[in-house]
């Protein structure tokens, strides 16, 4: 008779390890730096931008992770590019974000040099309608570094270091880091970017 109560305990302990894999989805909200060395780490570098939809798909588990990440620092990814190619690299990053399921309204693009063609076109209709699109928050929004302080925080910020003065770049990158909720993608010269952010990205 004592063996009968032990059998269910054995089954429960066998189920215990099966519950252990369940937390695997929890590392999904990857805005924190600590998860990088873990299992999600290798998944991010291969297609760095394609893994971001999981950030959007898992806002509910996010609060569990916020306790682990007191600073709530967004993940930073660097896409090496020349000043001439930075805007194209940023466009590719945005395309990958959207193709992988990120909502257009989640993305803010900041340019340090010449404005993005979309921004230049929309500004031709006046600043009121331009910023009204920003406030609507239903599409990717492009803004120059000089006006980026007016932009609201979005889950993903993409910066194209496509020229501009050293002062403009130095001001734009920390500002972009502050506007990024979970992910900051910087397209440009890695040495210049690292010197401004003060960290190896």
Residue frames as qw, qx, qy, qz and C-alpha x, y, z in Angstrom:
[[0.000, 0.881, 0.473, 0.000, 0.00, 0.00, 0.00],
 [0.269, -0.779, 0.087, 0.560, 2.75, 2.55, 0.63],
 [0.422, -0.058, 0.590, 0.685, 3.88, 1.94, -2.94],
 [0.240, 0.697, 0.629, 0.248, 0.63, 3.24, -4.42],
 [0.056, -0.964, -0.143, 0.218, 1.02, 6.86, -3.17],
 [0.429, -0.541, 0.418, 0.590, 4.65, 6.85, -4.34],
 [0.505, 0.306, 0.653, 0.474, 3.69, 6.10, -7.95],
 [0.196, 0.908, 0.341, 0.142, 1.80, 9.36, -8.50],
 [0.318, -0.866, 0.188, 0.338, 4.75, 11.20, -7.00],
 [0.560, -0.174, 0.591, 0.555, 7.03, 9.55, -9.53],
 [0.381, 0.620, 0.569, 0.383, 4.72, 10.63, -12.34],
 [0.057, -0.983, -0.156, 0.079, 4.60, 14.18, -10.99],
 [0.426, -0.674, 0.378, 0.470, 8.38, 14.35, -10.82],
 [0.537, 0.154, 0.640, 0.527, 8.51, 13.04, -14.38],
 [0.232, 0.835, 0.437, 0.242, 6.23, 15.87, -15.41],
 [0.347, -0.837, -0.005, 0.423, 8.39, 18.37, -13.57],
 [0.418, -0.305, 0.478, 0.710, 11.16, 18.37, -16.19],
 [0.295, 0.518, 0.660, 0.457, 8.52, 18.71, -18.90],
 [0.073, -0.942, -0.313, 0.098, 7.47, 22.01, -17.37],
 [0.488, -0.559, 0.198, 0.641, 11.07, 23.26, -17.47],
 [0.378, 0.156, 0.527, 0.745, 11.12, 23.76, -21.26],
 [0.063, 0.820, 0.563, 0.087, 7.97, 25.89, -21.00],
 [0.225, -0.836, -0.043, 0.499, 9.94, 29.00, -19.90],
 [0.539, 0.040, 0.468, 0.699, 11.69, 28.98, -23.28],
 [0.188, 0.745, 0.446, 0.460, 9.15, 31.44, -24.71],
 [0.356, -0.874, -0.211, 0.254, 9.83, 33.79, -21.79],
 [0.480, -0.391, 0.247, 0.745, 13.24, 34.88, -23.16],
 [0.401, 0.630, 0.537, 0.392, 11.28, 36.19, -26.15],
 [0.010, -0.994, -0.090, -0.064, 11.22, 39.79, -24.89],
 [0.823, 0.026, -0.039, 0.566, 14.84, 40.40, -25.70],
 [0.115, 0.932, -0.020, 0.342, 15.15, 44.09, -24.99],
 [0.578, -0.771, 0.265, 0.031, 17.44, 43.26, -22.08],
 [0.316, 0.703, -0.637, -0.011, 21.14, 42.71, -22.53],
 [0.478, -0.385, 0.758, -0.223, 21.27, 39.71, -20.12],
 [0.877, 0.219, 0.374, -0.208, 19.45, 37.29, -22.46],
 [0.481, 0.739, -0.423, -0.210, 22.17, 37.70, -25.12],
 [0.010, -0.483, 0.875, -0.028, 24.48, 35.01, -23.71],
 [0.621, 0.043, 0.688, -0.373, 21.54, 32.61, -23.30],
 [0.536, 0.254, 0.778, 0.206, 19.80, 30.42, -25.85],
 [0.410, 0.844, 0.326, -0.112, 18.19, 33.33, -27.74],
 [0.226, -0.758, 0.340, 0.509, 21.64, 34.86, -28.32],
 [0.357, -0.144, 0.750, 0.537, 22.67, 32.70, -31.28],
 [0.349, 0.616, 0.697, 0.112, 19.27, 33.21, -32.91],
 [0.065, 0.916, 0.167, -0.360, 19.60, 37.00, -32.99],
 [0.209, -0.617, 0.446, 0.614, 22.89, 37.53, -34.80],
 [0.396, 0.143, 0.793, 0.439, 22.03, 35.37, -37.81],
 [0.041, 0.607, 0.501, 0.615, 18.88, 37.31, -38.73],
 [0.202, -0.124, -0.496, 0.835, 19.08, 40.13, -36.16],
 [0.322, 0.010, -0.014, -0.947, 16.06, 41.96, -37.38],
 [0.571, -0.142, -0.666, -0.458, 13.89, 38.92, -38.04],
 [0.419, -0.231, -0.800, 0.362, 13.86, 37.99, -34.37],
 [0.057, -0.045, 0.273, -0.959, 12.27, 41.28, -33.36],
 [0.532, -0.302, -0.413, -0.675, 8.67, 40.26, -34.09],
 [0.608, -0.313, -0.706, 0.184, 8.84, 38.06, -31.04],
 [0.164, -0.080, -0.394, 0.901, 9.37, 41.21, -29.02],
 [0.386, -0.080, -0.132, -0.909, 6.08, 42.55, -30.35],
 [0.661, -0.189, -0.637, -0.349, 4.32, 39.21, -30.05],
 [0.644, -0.305, -0.633, 0.303, 5.21, 38.92, -26.38],
 [0.048, -0.570, 0.194, -0.797, 4.38, 42.18, -24.65],
 [0.757, -0.533, -0.137, -0.353, 2.45, 40.24, -22.01],
 [0.888, -0.224, -0.212, 0.342, 5.47, 38.24, -20.81],
 [0.381, 0.624, -0.163, 0.662, 7.47, 41.46, -20.96],
 [0.412, -0.770, 0.154, -0.463, 6.55, 42.63, -17.46],
 [0.934, -0.340, 0.025, 0.107, 8.07, 39.45, -16.06],
 [0.761, 0.249, -0.027, 0.599, 11.34, 40.45, -17.70],
 [0.053, 0.838, -0.045, 0.541, 11.21, 44.08, -16.61],
 [0.695, -0.708, 0.118, -0.050, 12.07, 42.98, -13.10],
 [0.875, -0.080, 0.174, 0.445, 15.25, 41.43, -14.49],
 [0.482, 0.358, 0.177, 0.780, 16.16, 44.55, -16.46],
 [0.208, -0.719, -0.417, 0.516, 15.87, 47.50, -14.10],
 [0.120, -0.451, 0.219, 0.857, 17.35, 49.96, -16.61],
 [0.618, 0.597, 0.481, -0.172, 15.08, 48.71, -19.43],
 [0.047, -0.620, 0.482, 0.617, 17.89, 49.46, -21.87],
 [0.828, 0.465, 0.043, -0.311, 16.94, 48.54, -25.41],
 [0.818, -0.044, 0.432, 0.377, 18.96, 46.04, -27.37],
 [0.169, 0.828, -0.268, -0.462, 21.39, 47.77, -29.74],
 [0.820, 0.189, 0.459, 0.283, 22.31, 46.33, -33.12],
 [0.034, -0.711, 0.336, 0.617, 24.85, 47.79, -35.50],
 [0.785, 0.487, 0.359, 0.133, 24.60, 47.44, -39.27],
 [0.415, -0.456, 0.313, 0.723, 27.96, 48.53, -40.71],
 [0.490, 0.712, 0.438, 0.246, 27.51, 50.88, -43.64],
 [0.371, 0.081, 0.079, 0.922, 29.15, 53.87, -45.23],
 [0.150, 0.420, 0.281, -0.850, 27.50, 57.28, -44.95],
 [0.362, 0.227, -0.483, -0.765, 26.34, 56.85, -48.56],
 [0.457, -0.083, -0.847, -0.259, 24.90, 53.38, -47.90],
 [0.037, 0.051, 0.743, -0.666, 23.43, 54.04, -44.45],
 [0.537, 0.175, 0.114, -0.818, 20.00, 55.05, -45.75],
 [0.681, 0.176, -0.600, -0.381, 19.76, 51.93, -47.92],
 [0.332, 0.066, -0.883, 0.326, 20.84, 49.78, -44.97],
 [0.257, 0.095, 0.535, -0.799, 18.17, 51.41, -42.82],
 [0.657, 0.183, -0.211, -0.700, 15.56, 50.74, -45.50],
 [0.593, 0.131, -0.789, -0.096, 16.58, 47.07, -45.61],
 [0.093, 0.002, -0.805, 0.586, 16.32, 46.88, -41.81],
 [0.469, 0.152, 0.259, -0.831, 12.83, 48.36, -41.93],
 [0.682, 0.190, -0.496, -0.503, 11.79, 45.94, -44.69],
 [0.445, 0.079, -0.875, 0.174, 13.03, 42.99, -42.63],
 [0.142, 0.051, 0.638, -0.755, 11.20, 44.27, -39.57],
 [0.601, 0.194, 0.034, -0.774, 7.94, 44.56, -41.46],
 [0.656, 0.209, -0.656, -0.310, 8.36, 41.23, -43.28],
 [0.350, 0.047, -0.877, 0.327, 8.97, 39.48, -39.99],
 [0.353, -0.594, -0.720, -0.061, 5.73, 40.78, -38.50],
 [0.248, -0.325, -0.328, 0.852, 6.64, 44.05, -36.82],
 [0.185, 0.834, 0.515, -0.075, 3.81, 46.59, -37.05],
 [0.437, 0.570, 0.124, 0.685, 4.69, 49.66, -39.16],
 [0.270, -0.869, -0.062, -0.411, 3.66, 51.95, -36.32],
 [0.822, -0.518, -0.008, 0.235, 6.33, 50.35, -34.11],
 [0.736, 0.066, 0.160, 0.654, 9.17, 51.79, -36.19],
 [0.013, 0.975, -0.002, -0.223, 10.79, 55.22, -36.10],
 [0.782, 0.249, 0.127, 0.557, 13.61, 56.03, -38.55],
 [0.192, -0.924, 0.042, 0.329, 16.02, 58.87, -37.79],
 [0.739, 0.481, 0.056, 0.469, 18.45, 60.26, -40.37],
 [0.494, -0.633, -0.041, 0.595, 21.52, 62.27, -39.35],
 [0.269, -0.149, 0.421, 0.854, 22.27, 63.67, -42.80],
 [0.296, -0.032, -0.405, -0.864, 19.87, 64.39, -45.62],
 [0.614, 0.030, 0.470, -0.634, 16.23, 63.64, -44.79],
 [0.404, 0.159, 0.891, 0.133, 14.60, 60.47, -45.98],
 [0.057, -0.137, -0.557, -0.817, 12.72, 61.07, -49.28],
 [0.279, -0.593, -0.744, -0.134, 9.42, 60.23, -47.58],
 [0.317, -0.636, -0.376, 0.595, 10.01, 62.86, -44.89],
 [0.140, -0.229, 0.254, 0.929, 11.01, 65.47, -47.45],
 [0.142, -0.327, -0.705, -0.613, 7.88, 64.72, -49.49],
 [0.335, -0.652, -0.678, 0.053, 5.51, 64.80, -46.52],
 [0.307, -0.527, -0.219, 0.761, 7.04, 68.00, -45.15],
 [0.091, 0.097, 0.431, 0.892, 6.24, 69.66, -48.46],
 [0.297, -0.587, -0.635, -0.404, 2.58, 69.52, -47.35],
 [0.293, -0.719, 0.144, -0.613, 3.37, 71.32, -44.12],
 [0.130, 0.298, -0.821, 0.468, 4.60, 70.38, -40.68],
 [0.589, -0.105, 0.384, -0.703, 1.10, 70.03, -39.24],
 [0.911, 0.175, -0.135, -0.348, 0.12, 67.15, -41.52],
 [0.544, 0.442, -0.682, 0.210, 3.61, 65.64, -41.24],
 [0.040, -0.261, 0.760, -0.594, 3.48, 65.47, -37.43],
 [0.743, -0.028, 0.171, -0.646, -0.16, 64.40, -37.52],
 [0.846, 0.230, -0.461, -0.134, 1.03, 61.20, -39.23],
 [0.299, 0.332, -0.753, 0.483, 3.57, 60.75, -36.44],
 [0.381, -0.169, 0.522, -0.744, 0.89, 61.20, -33.79],
 [0.845, 0.074, -0.168, -0.502, -1.41, 58.72, -35.56],
 [0.356, -0.494, 0.787, -0.100, 1.32, 56.11, -35.09],
 [0.868, 0.210, 0.387, -0.232, 0.01, 53.71, -37.70],
 [0.805, 0.564, -0.057, 0.172, 2.95, 53.75, -40.10],
 [0.728, -0.107, -0.040, 0.676, 6.75, 53.89, -40.16],
 [0.007, 0.992, 0.115, -0.050, 7.75, 57.48, -39.41],
 [0.714, 0.227, -0.001, 0.662, 10.88, 59.13, -40.80],
 [0.191, -0.977, -0.091, 0.029, 12.41, 62.16, -39.12],
 [0.510, 0.627, -0.324, 0.492, 15.63, 64.11, -39.35],
 [0.602, -0.174, -0.536, 0.565, 17.95, 64.21, -36.35],
 [0.071, 0.199, -0.153, 0.965, 17.32, 67.91, -35.85],
 [0.556, -0.275, -0.081, -0.780, 13.61, 67.27, -35.18],
 [0.599, -0.060, -0.799, -0.005, 13.91, 63.82, -33.57],
 [0.056, 0.014, -0.665, 0.745, 13.51, 65.22, -30.06],
 [0.519, 0.030, 0.054, -0.853, 9.86, 65.85, -30.95],
 [0.651, 0.036, -0.682, -0.331, 9.27, 62.20, -31.84],
 [0.745, -0.432, 0.271, -0.430, 7.66, 59.89, -29.32],
 [0.319, -0.382, 0.867, -0.017, 9.09, 56.61, -28.12],
 [0.844, 0.232, -0.248, -0.415, 8.49, 53.61, -30.38],
 [0.933, -0.258, 0.249, 0.016, 9.44, 49.97, -29.83],
 [0.786, 0.061, 0.296, 0.539, 12.05, 50.05, -32.61],
 [0.110, 0.932, -0.110, -0.328, 14.21, 52.97, -33.68],
 [0.814, 0.234, 0.259, 0.465, 16.41, 52.72, -36.77],
 [0.105, -0.882, 0.135, 0.440, 19.12, 55.34, -37.21],
 [0.772, 0.487, 0.159, 0.377, 20.76, 56.00, -40.57],
 [0.385, -0.716, 0.161, 0.559, 24.08, 57.74, -39.96],
 [0.640, 0.539, 0.410, 0.363, 24.01, 59.12, -43.50],
 [0.365, 0.491, 0.004, 0.791, 26.18, 62.15, -42.93],
 [0.392, -0.874, -0.205, -0.202, 25.65, 65.25, -40.90],
 [0.086, 0.754, -0.477, 0.442, 28.03, 66.99, -38.55],
 [0.433, 0.077, -0.813, 0.381, 29.78, 65.20, -35.73],
 [0.209, -0.041, 0.483, -0.849, 27.59, 67.20, -33.33],
 [0.696, 0.030, -0.181, -0.694, 24.42, 66.03, -35.10],
 [0.728, 0.060, -0.681, -0.049, 25.47, 62.39, -34.88],
 [0.254, 0.103, -0.726, 0.630, 26.60, 62.78, -31.27],
 [0.388, -0.006, 0.336, -0.858, 23.20, 64.22, -30.36],
 [0.712, 0.081, -0.358, -0.599, 21.12, 61.84, -32.49],
 [0.569, 0.090, -0.817, 0.039, 22.42, 58.51, -31.20],
 [0.064, -0.066, -0.764, 0.639, 21.75, 59.04, -27.46],
 [0.481, 0.138, 0.116, -0.858, 18.40, 60.57, -28.34],
 [0.682, 0.126, -0.574, -0.436, 17.55, 57.53, -30.49],
 [0.365, 0.034, -0.878, 0.307, 18.58, 55.23, -27.64],
 [0.163, 0.120, 0.563, -0.801, 16.17, 57.09, -25.40],
 [0.594, 0.205, -0.098, -0.772, 13.33, 56.83, -27.95],
 [0.548, 0.148, -0.788, -0.238, 13.79, 53.07, -28.55],
 [0.763, -0.393, 0.148, -0.492, 11.52, 50.91, -26.45],
 [0.929, -0.201, 0.312, -0.005, 13.07, 47.50, -27.12],
 [0.796, 0.113, 0.359, 0.474, 15.44, 47.73, -30.07],
 [0.100, 0.889, -0.180, -0.408, 17.80, 50.30, -31.58],
 [0.818, 0.248, 0.347, 0.386, 19.31, 49.54, -34.99],
 [0.053, -0.864, 0.192, 0.462, 22.10, 51.87, -36.07],
 [0.808, 0.429, 0.274, 0.298, 23.28, 51.83, -39.68],
 [0.157, 0.964, -0.197, 0.082, 26.61, 53.52, -40.25],
 [0.487, 0.548, -0.583, 0.349, 30.32, 53.53, -39.53],
 [0.790, -0.415, -0.444, 0.083, 30.92, 51.26, -36.54],
 [0.537, -0.031, -0.325, 0.778, 33.88, 53.22, -35.13],
 [0.090, -0.341, -0.030, -0.935, 31.98, 56.47, -35.25],
 [0.651, -0.472, -0.362, -0.472, 28.90, 54.93, -33.68],
 [0.783, -0.301, -0.454, 0.300, 30.82, 53.16, -30.91],
 [0.373, 0.108, -0.260, 0.884, 32.71, 56.32, -30.06],
 [0.303, -0.396, -0.087, -0.862, 29.44, 58.21, -29.65],
 [0.785, -0.415, -0.307, -0.344, 27.53, 55.53, -27.75],
 [0.193, -0.669, 0.622, -0.359, 30.62, 54.72, -25.72],
 [0.744, -0.158, 0.617, -0.203, 30.10, 50.98, -26.03],
 [0.003, -0.252, 0.856, 0.452, 31.06, 48.21, -28.39],
 [0.722, 0.235, 0.206, -0.618, 27.89, 47.35, -30.26]]
